[in-house]
C-alpha cells in the first residue's frame, strides 16, 4: 500500500513538472530592447552641379541607424520636416563617409543644410550647419539678383550685380507725390536705374549712387529726381534684407531705408 502511494505521488510530481515546462514554452517572449548608443554627424562640404548640390557627410558612433541623410531649408537649422534626401544604410555599418544629393532646389537661393540620422530606437541626431547657393546655368547668383521691396511697400525693384531697376511702383498713402508722381511726371520710367555704380567695400557692404526725389514744401508734388553719390548698401547675413544709407542731394539730411527680398 505504501509503495502504491509513493508511486502515485511520484507520477503526480512528474505530471506537475511537465505542465509547468509546457506553460513556459507557450509564454510569449519579451522583445529584446536594443541598447542605446551615440552618433556624431559632420557636414563636411558641398559640390555644385547646376541646381543640384551634393553634400558630403561623415557618420561615426555606436548607435545603429534606421535612417540617415541630409535636410535643407531656406531657414537656419533645417530638420527632417523640411527638404531631405536619405542615404543607403549598409548592413552593420555605423562609421562612414559619403555624399547625398540635395534636389530639387532653386538656383541663386541661399539654403542651409545639415546631416541627420535616426537610430533604431528613434533618437534623431543632427550635424553642423553649412550654407550653399546653387549657381544655376548662367552662374548669375549675385545676392542682389532678385526682387526687393521697400519697407513702405511703395517700390519694387529688380536687381542685379550692377544696379537696381524700377520694376513696378505701387500707390502709397499719398499717391499724389513721391515715386508714383515722379513716374507720372516722366521724371523716371519703369526700367530706369534707382541704385547704380555699385562698388564692393566689404563682404556685405557696397558703395553706390542712389536716386532721391524732391517734393515741394507742401509735399504734394514731386519736383525733381537727383542722384546721391557716396551712398552705402549693407546686405544682411541671411541676404534677405538690404539697408540703404544715403545723404540727400537736396540738402535735407541723411536717410535710411530697408529693402526686403521677396521669396
C-alpha positions in Angstrom: 0.0 0.0 0.0 2.8 2.4 0.9 4.6 1.6 -2.3 1.5 2.3 -4.3 1.1 5.7 -2.6 4.7 6.5 -3.3 4.2 5.7 -7.0 1.1 7.9 -7.2 2.9 10.8 -5.6 5.8 10.4 -8.0 3.5 10.3 -11.0 1.7 13.5 -9.7 5.0 15.4 -9.4 6.2 14.3 -12.8 2.9 15.5 -14.3 3.2 18.8 -12.5 6.7 19.4 -13.8 5.5 18.6 -17.4 2.7 21.1 -17.1 5.0 23.9 -15.8 7.5 23.3 -18.6 4.8 23.4 -21.2 3.5 26.7 -19.9 7.0 28.2 -20.1 7.4 27.2 -23.7 4.0 28.7 -24.7 4.7 32.0 -23.0 5.3 35.0 -25.4 8.9 36.1 -25.1 9.6 39.8 -24.4 11.3 41.6 -27.4 15.0 42.4 -26.9 15.4 46.1 -26.3 18.4 47.4 -28.2 20.9 49.3 -26.1 21.2 52.9 -27.0 24.3 54.5 -28.3 25.6 57.8 -29.7 26.3 59.2 -33.1 28.5 62.0 -34.3 27.5 63.6 -37.6 29.7 66.1 -39.5 28.5 68.0 -42.6 31.8 68.4 -44.5 31.4 70.1 -47.8 29.2 70.9 -50.8 29.8 70.3 -54.5 27.7 72.0 -57.2 26.2 70.5 -60.4 24.0 73.3 -61.7 21.0 73.4 -59.4 22.0 70.0 -57.8 24.1 70.1 -54.7 26.0 67.1 -53.3 26.7 67.3 -49.6 29.4 65.1 -48.0 28.7 63.9 -44.5 30.6 61.7 -42.0 28.9 59.5 -39.5 30.6 57.8 -36.6 29.3 56.2 -33.4 27.9 53.2 -31.7 24.2 53.5 -32.3 22.5 51.6 -35.1 20.8 53.8 -37.7 17.3 53.3 -39.1 17.6 56.3 -41.5 20.2 58.9 -42.3 20.8 61.6 -44.9 20.7 65.4 -45.3 18.0 68.0 -44.7 17.9 71.6 -46.0 15.8 74.7 -45.9 15.9 78.5 -46.7 15.8 78.9 -42.9 18.5 78.1 -40.5 18.6 74.8 -38.5 16.7 72.6 -41.0 15.0 69.4 -39.8 13.7 66.3 -41.3 10.3 68.0 -41.8 12.0 70.2 -44.4 13.5 69.0 -47.7 15.5 65.9 -47.2 17.2 63.0 -49.0 18.2 59.7 -47.5 21.3 57.7 -48.0 21.6 53.9 -48.2 22.3 52.1 -45.0 24.9 49.3 -45.4 24.2 46.3 -43.0 26.2 46.5 -39.9 27.7 49.9 -40.8 27.8 52.9 -38.5 31.0 54.7 -39.3 31.0 56.0 -42.9 31.7 59.0 -45.1 29.7 59.6 -48.2 27.7 62.2 -50.2 24.0 62.8 -50.6 22.3 64.9 -53.2 20.1 67.9 -52.3 17.5 68.3 -55.0 15.3 69.9 -56.2 16.4 73.4 -55.2 16.1 76.8 -56.7 19.2 78.5 -58.2 20.6 81.6 -56.6 18.7 81.0 -53.3 20.7 80.6 -50.1 19.9 77.3 -48.4 21.1 75.8 -45.1 21.9 72.1 -44.9 23.0 69.6 -42.2 23.3 65.9 -41.9 20.8 63.9 -39.8 20.4 60.3 -38.6 17.6 58.5 -36.9 18.6 55.5 -34.7 16.6 52.2 -34.4 15.5 53.5 -31.0 14.0 56.6 -32.5 16.7 59.2 -31.5 17.4 61.9 -34.1 20.8 63.4 -34.4 21.8 66.5 -36.4 25.2 67.5 -37.7 26.7 71.0 -38.0 25.1 73.5 -40.4 26.5 74.7 -43.7 25.0 77.1 -46.3 25.1 76.9 -50.0 23.7 78.5 -53.1 23.3 76.6 -56.4 24.8 78.7 -59.1 22.4 77.9 -61.9 23.2 77.5 -65.6 24.4 81.1 -66.1 26.4 81.3 -62.9 24.4 84.5 -62.1 24.0 84.3 -58.3 24.9 87.7 -57.1 23.0 88.4 -53.9 21.2 91.4 -55.4 19.7 89.4 -58.2 16.0 89.2 -57.5 13.0 91.3 -56.5 13.2 93.7 -53.5 10.5 95.8 -51.8 11.0 98.8 -49.6 9.6 98.9 -46.0 6.8 101.4 -47.0 5.7 98.9 -49.7 5.8 101.6 -52.4 8.5 100.4 -54.7 9.5 97.0 -56.0 13.0 96.7 -57.6 14.6 94.2 -60.0 18.2 94.0 -59.0 21.4 92.5 -60.4 25.1 93.0 -59.8 25.2 96.4 -61.5 22.1 98.2 -60.3 18.5 98.1 -59.0 15.9 99.0 -61.6 12.4 100.2 -61.1 10.3 97.1 -61.8 6.9 98.5 -60.6 5.7 101.2 -58.4 2.5 100.8 -56.3 0.4 103.7 -54.9 1.3 105.0 -51.4 -0.9 106.5 -48.8 -0.4 109.8 -50.6 0.0 108.8 -54.3 0.0 112.4 -55.4 3.7 112.8 -54.6 6.8 110.7 -54.3 7.8 108.0 -56.7 4.3 107.5 -58.1 4.2 111.1 -59.0 7.7 111.0 -60.3 6.7 108.3 -62.7 3.5 110.1 -63.8 5.5 113.3 -64.5 8.1 111.3 -66.5 10.9 112.2 -64.1 11.6 108.4 -64.0 10.4 105.5 -66.0 9.9 101.8 -65.4 13.3 100.2 -66.0 15.3 103.3 -65.0 18.2 102.7 -62.6 17.4 103.5 -58.9 20.7 102.3 -57.4 23.8 102.0 -59.5 27.6 102.4 -59.6 27.9 99.6 -57.1 31.5 99.1 -55.7 32.1 96.4 -53.2 33.7 97.7 -49.9 33.5 94.8 -47.5 31.9 91.3 -47.5 28.4 92.7 -47.1 28.8 96.4 -48.0 28.8 98.3 -51.3 29.3 101.9 -52.1 26.7 103.2 -54.7 24.7 106.1 -56.1 21.0 106.3 -55.1 18.2 108.4 -56.7 16.3 110.8 -54.4 13.0 112.7 -55.1 12.4 116.3 -54.1 8.9 117.4 -53.2 7.5 120.9 -53.0 7.1 122.5 -49.5 3.6 121.2 -49.2 4.7 117.7 -50.1 2.0 117.4 -52.7 4.1 117.3 -55.9 7.4 115.6 -56.9 9.5 118.3 -58.4 12.9 116.7 -59.1 14.8 113.4 -59.1 18.5 113.6 -58.5 21.3 111.1 -57.7 23.2 111.0 -54.4 26.7 109.7 -54.7 28.6 108.3 -51.7 25.7 106.1 -50.6 26.0 102.7 -49.0 24.2 99.3 -49.3 24.6 96.8 -46.4 23.4 93.3 -47.0 22.1 91.3 -44.1 23.9 88.0 -43.3 20.9 86.0 -44.4 20.7 88.0 -47.7 17.0 88.7 -47.1 17.3 92.5 -46.5 19.5 95.4 -47.5 19.9 98.7 -45.8 20.4 101.9 -47.9 22.2 104.7 -46.2 22.4 107.9 -48.3 22.6 111.7 -47.9 20.1 113.7 -49.8 21.4 115.7 -52.7 18.8 118.4 -51.9 20.3 119.3 -48.5 17.6 117.7 -46.4 19.8 115.5 -44.4 20.8 111.8 -44.5 18.2 109.0 -44.8 18.0 105.2 -44.3 15.7 102.7 -46.0 15.4 99.0 -45.8 14.5 96.7 -48.8 13.3 93.1 -48.2 13.8 90.4 -50.7 10.7 88.7 -52.0 10.7 84.9 -51.6 
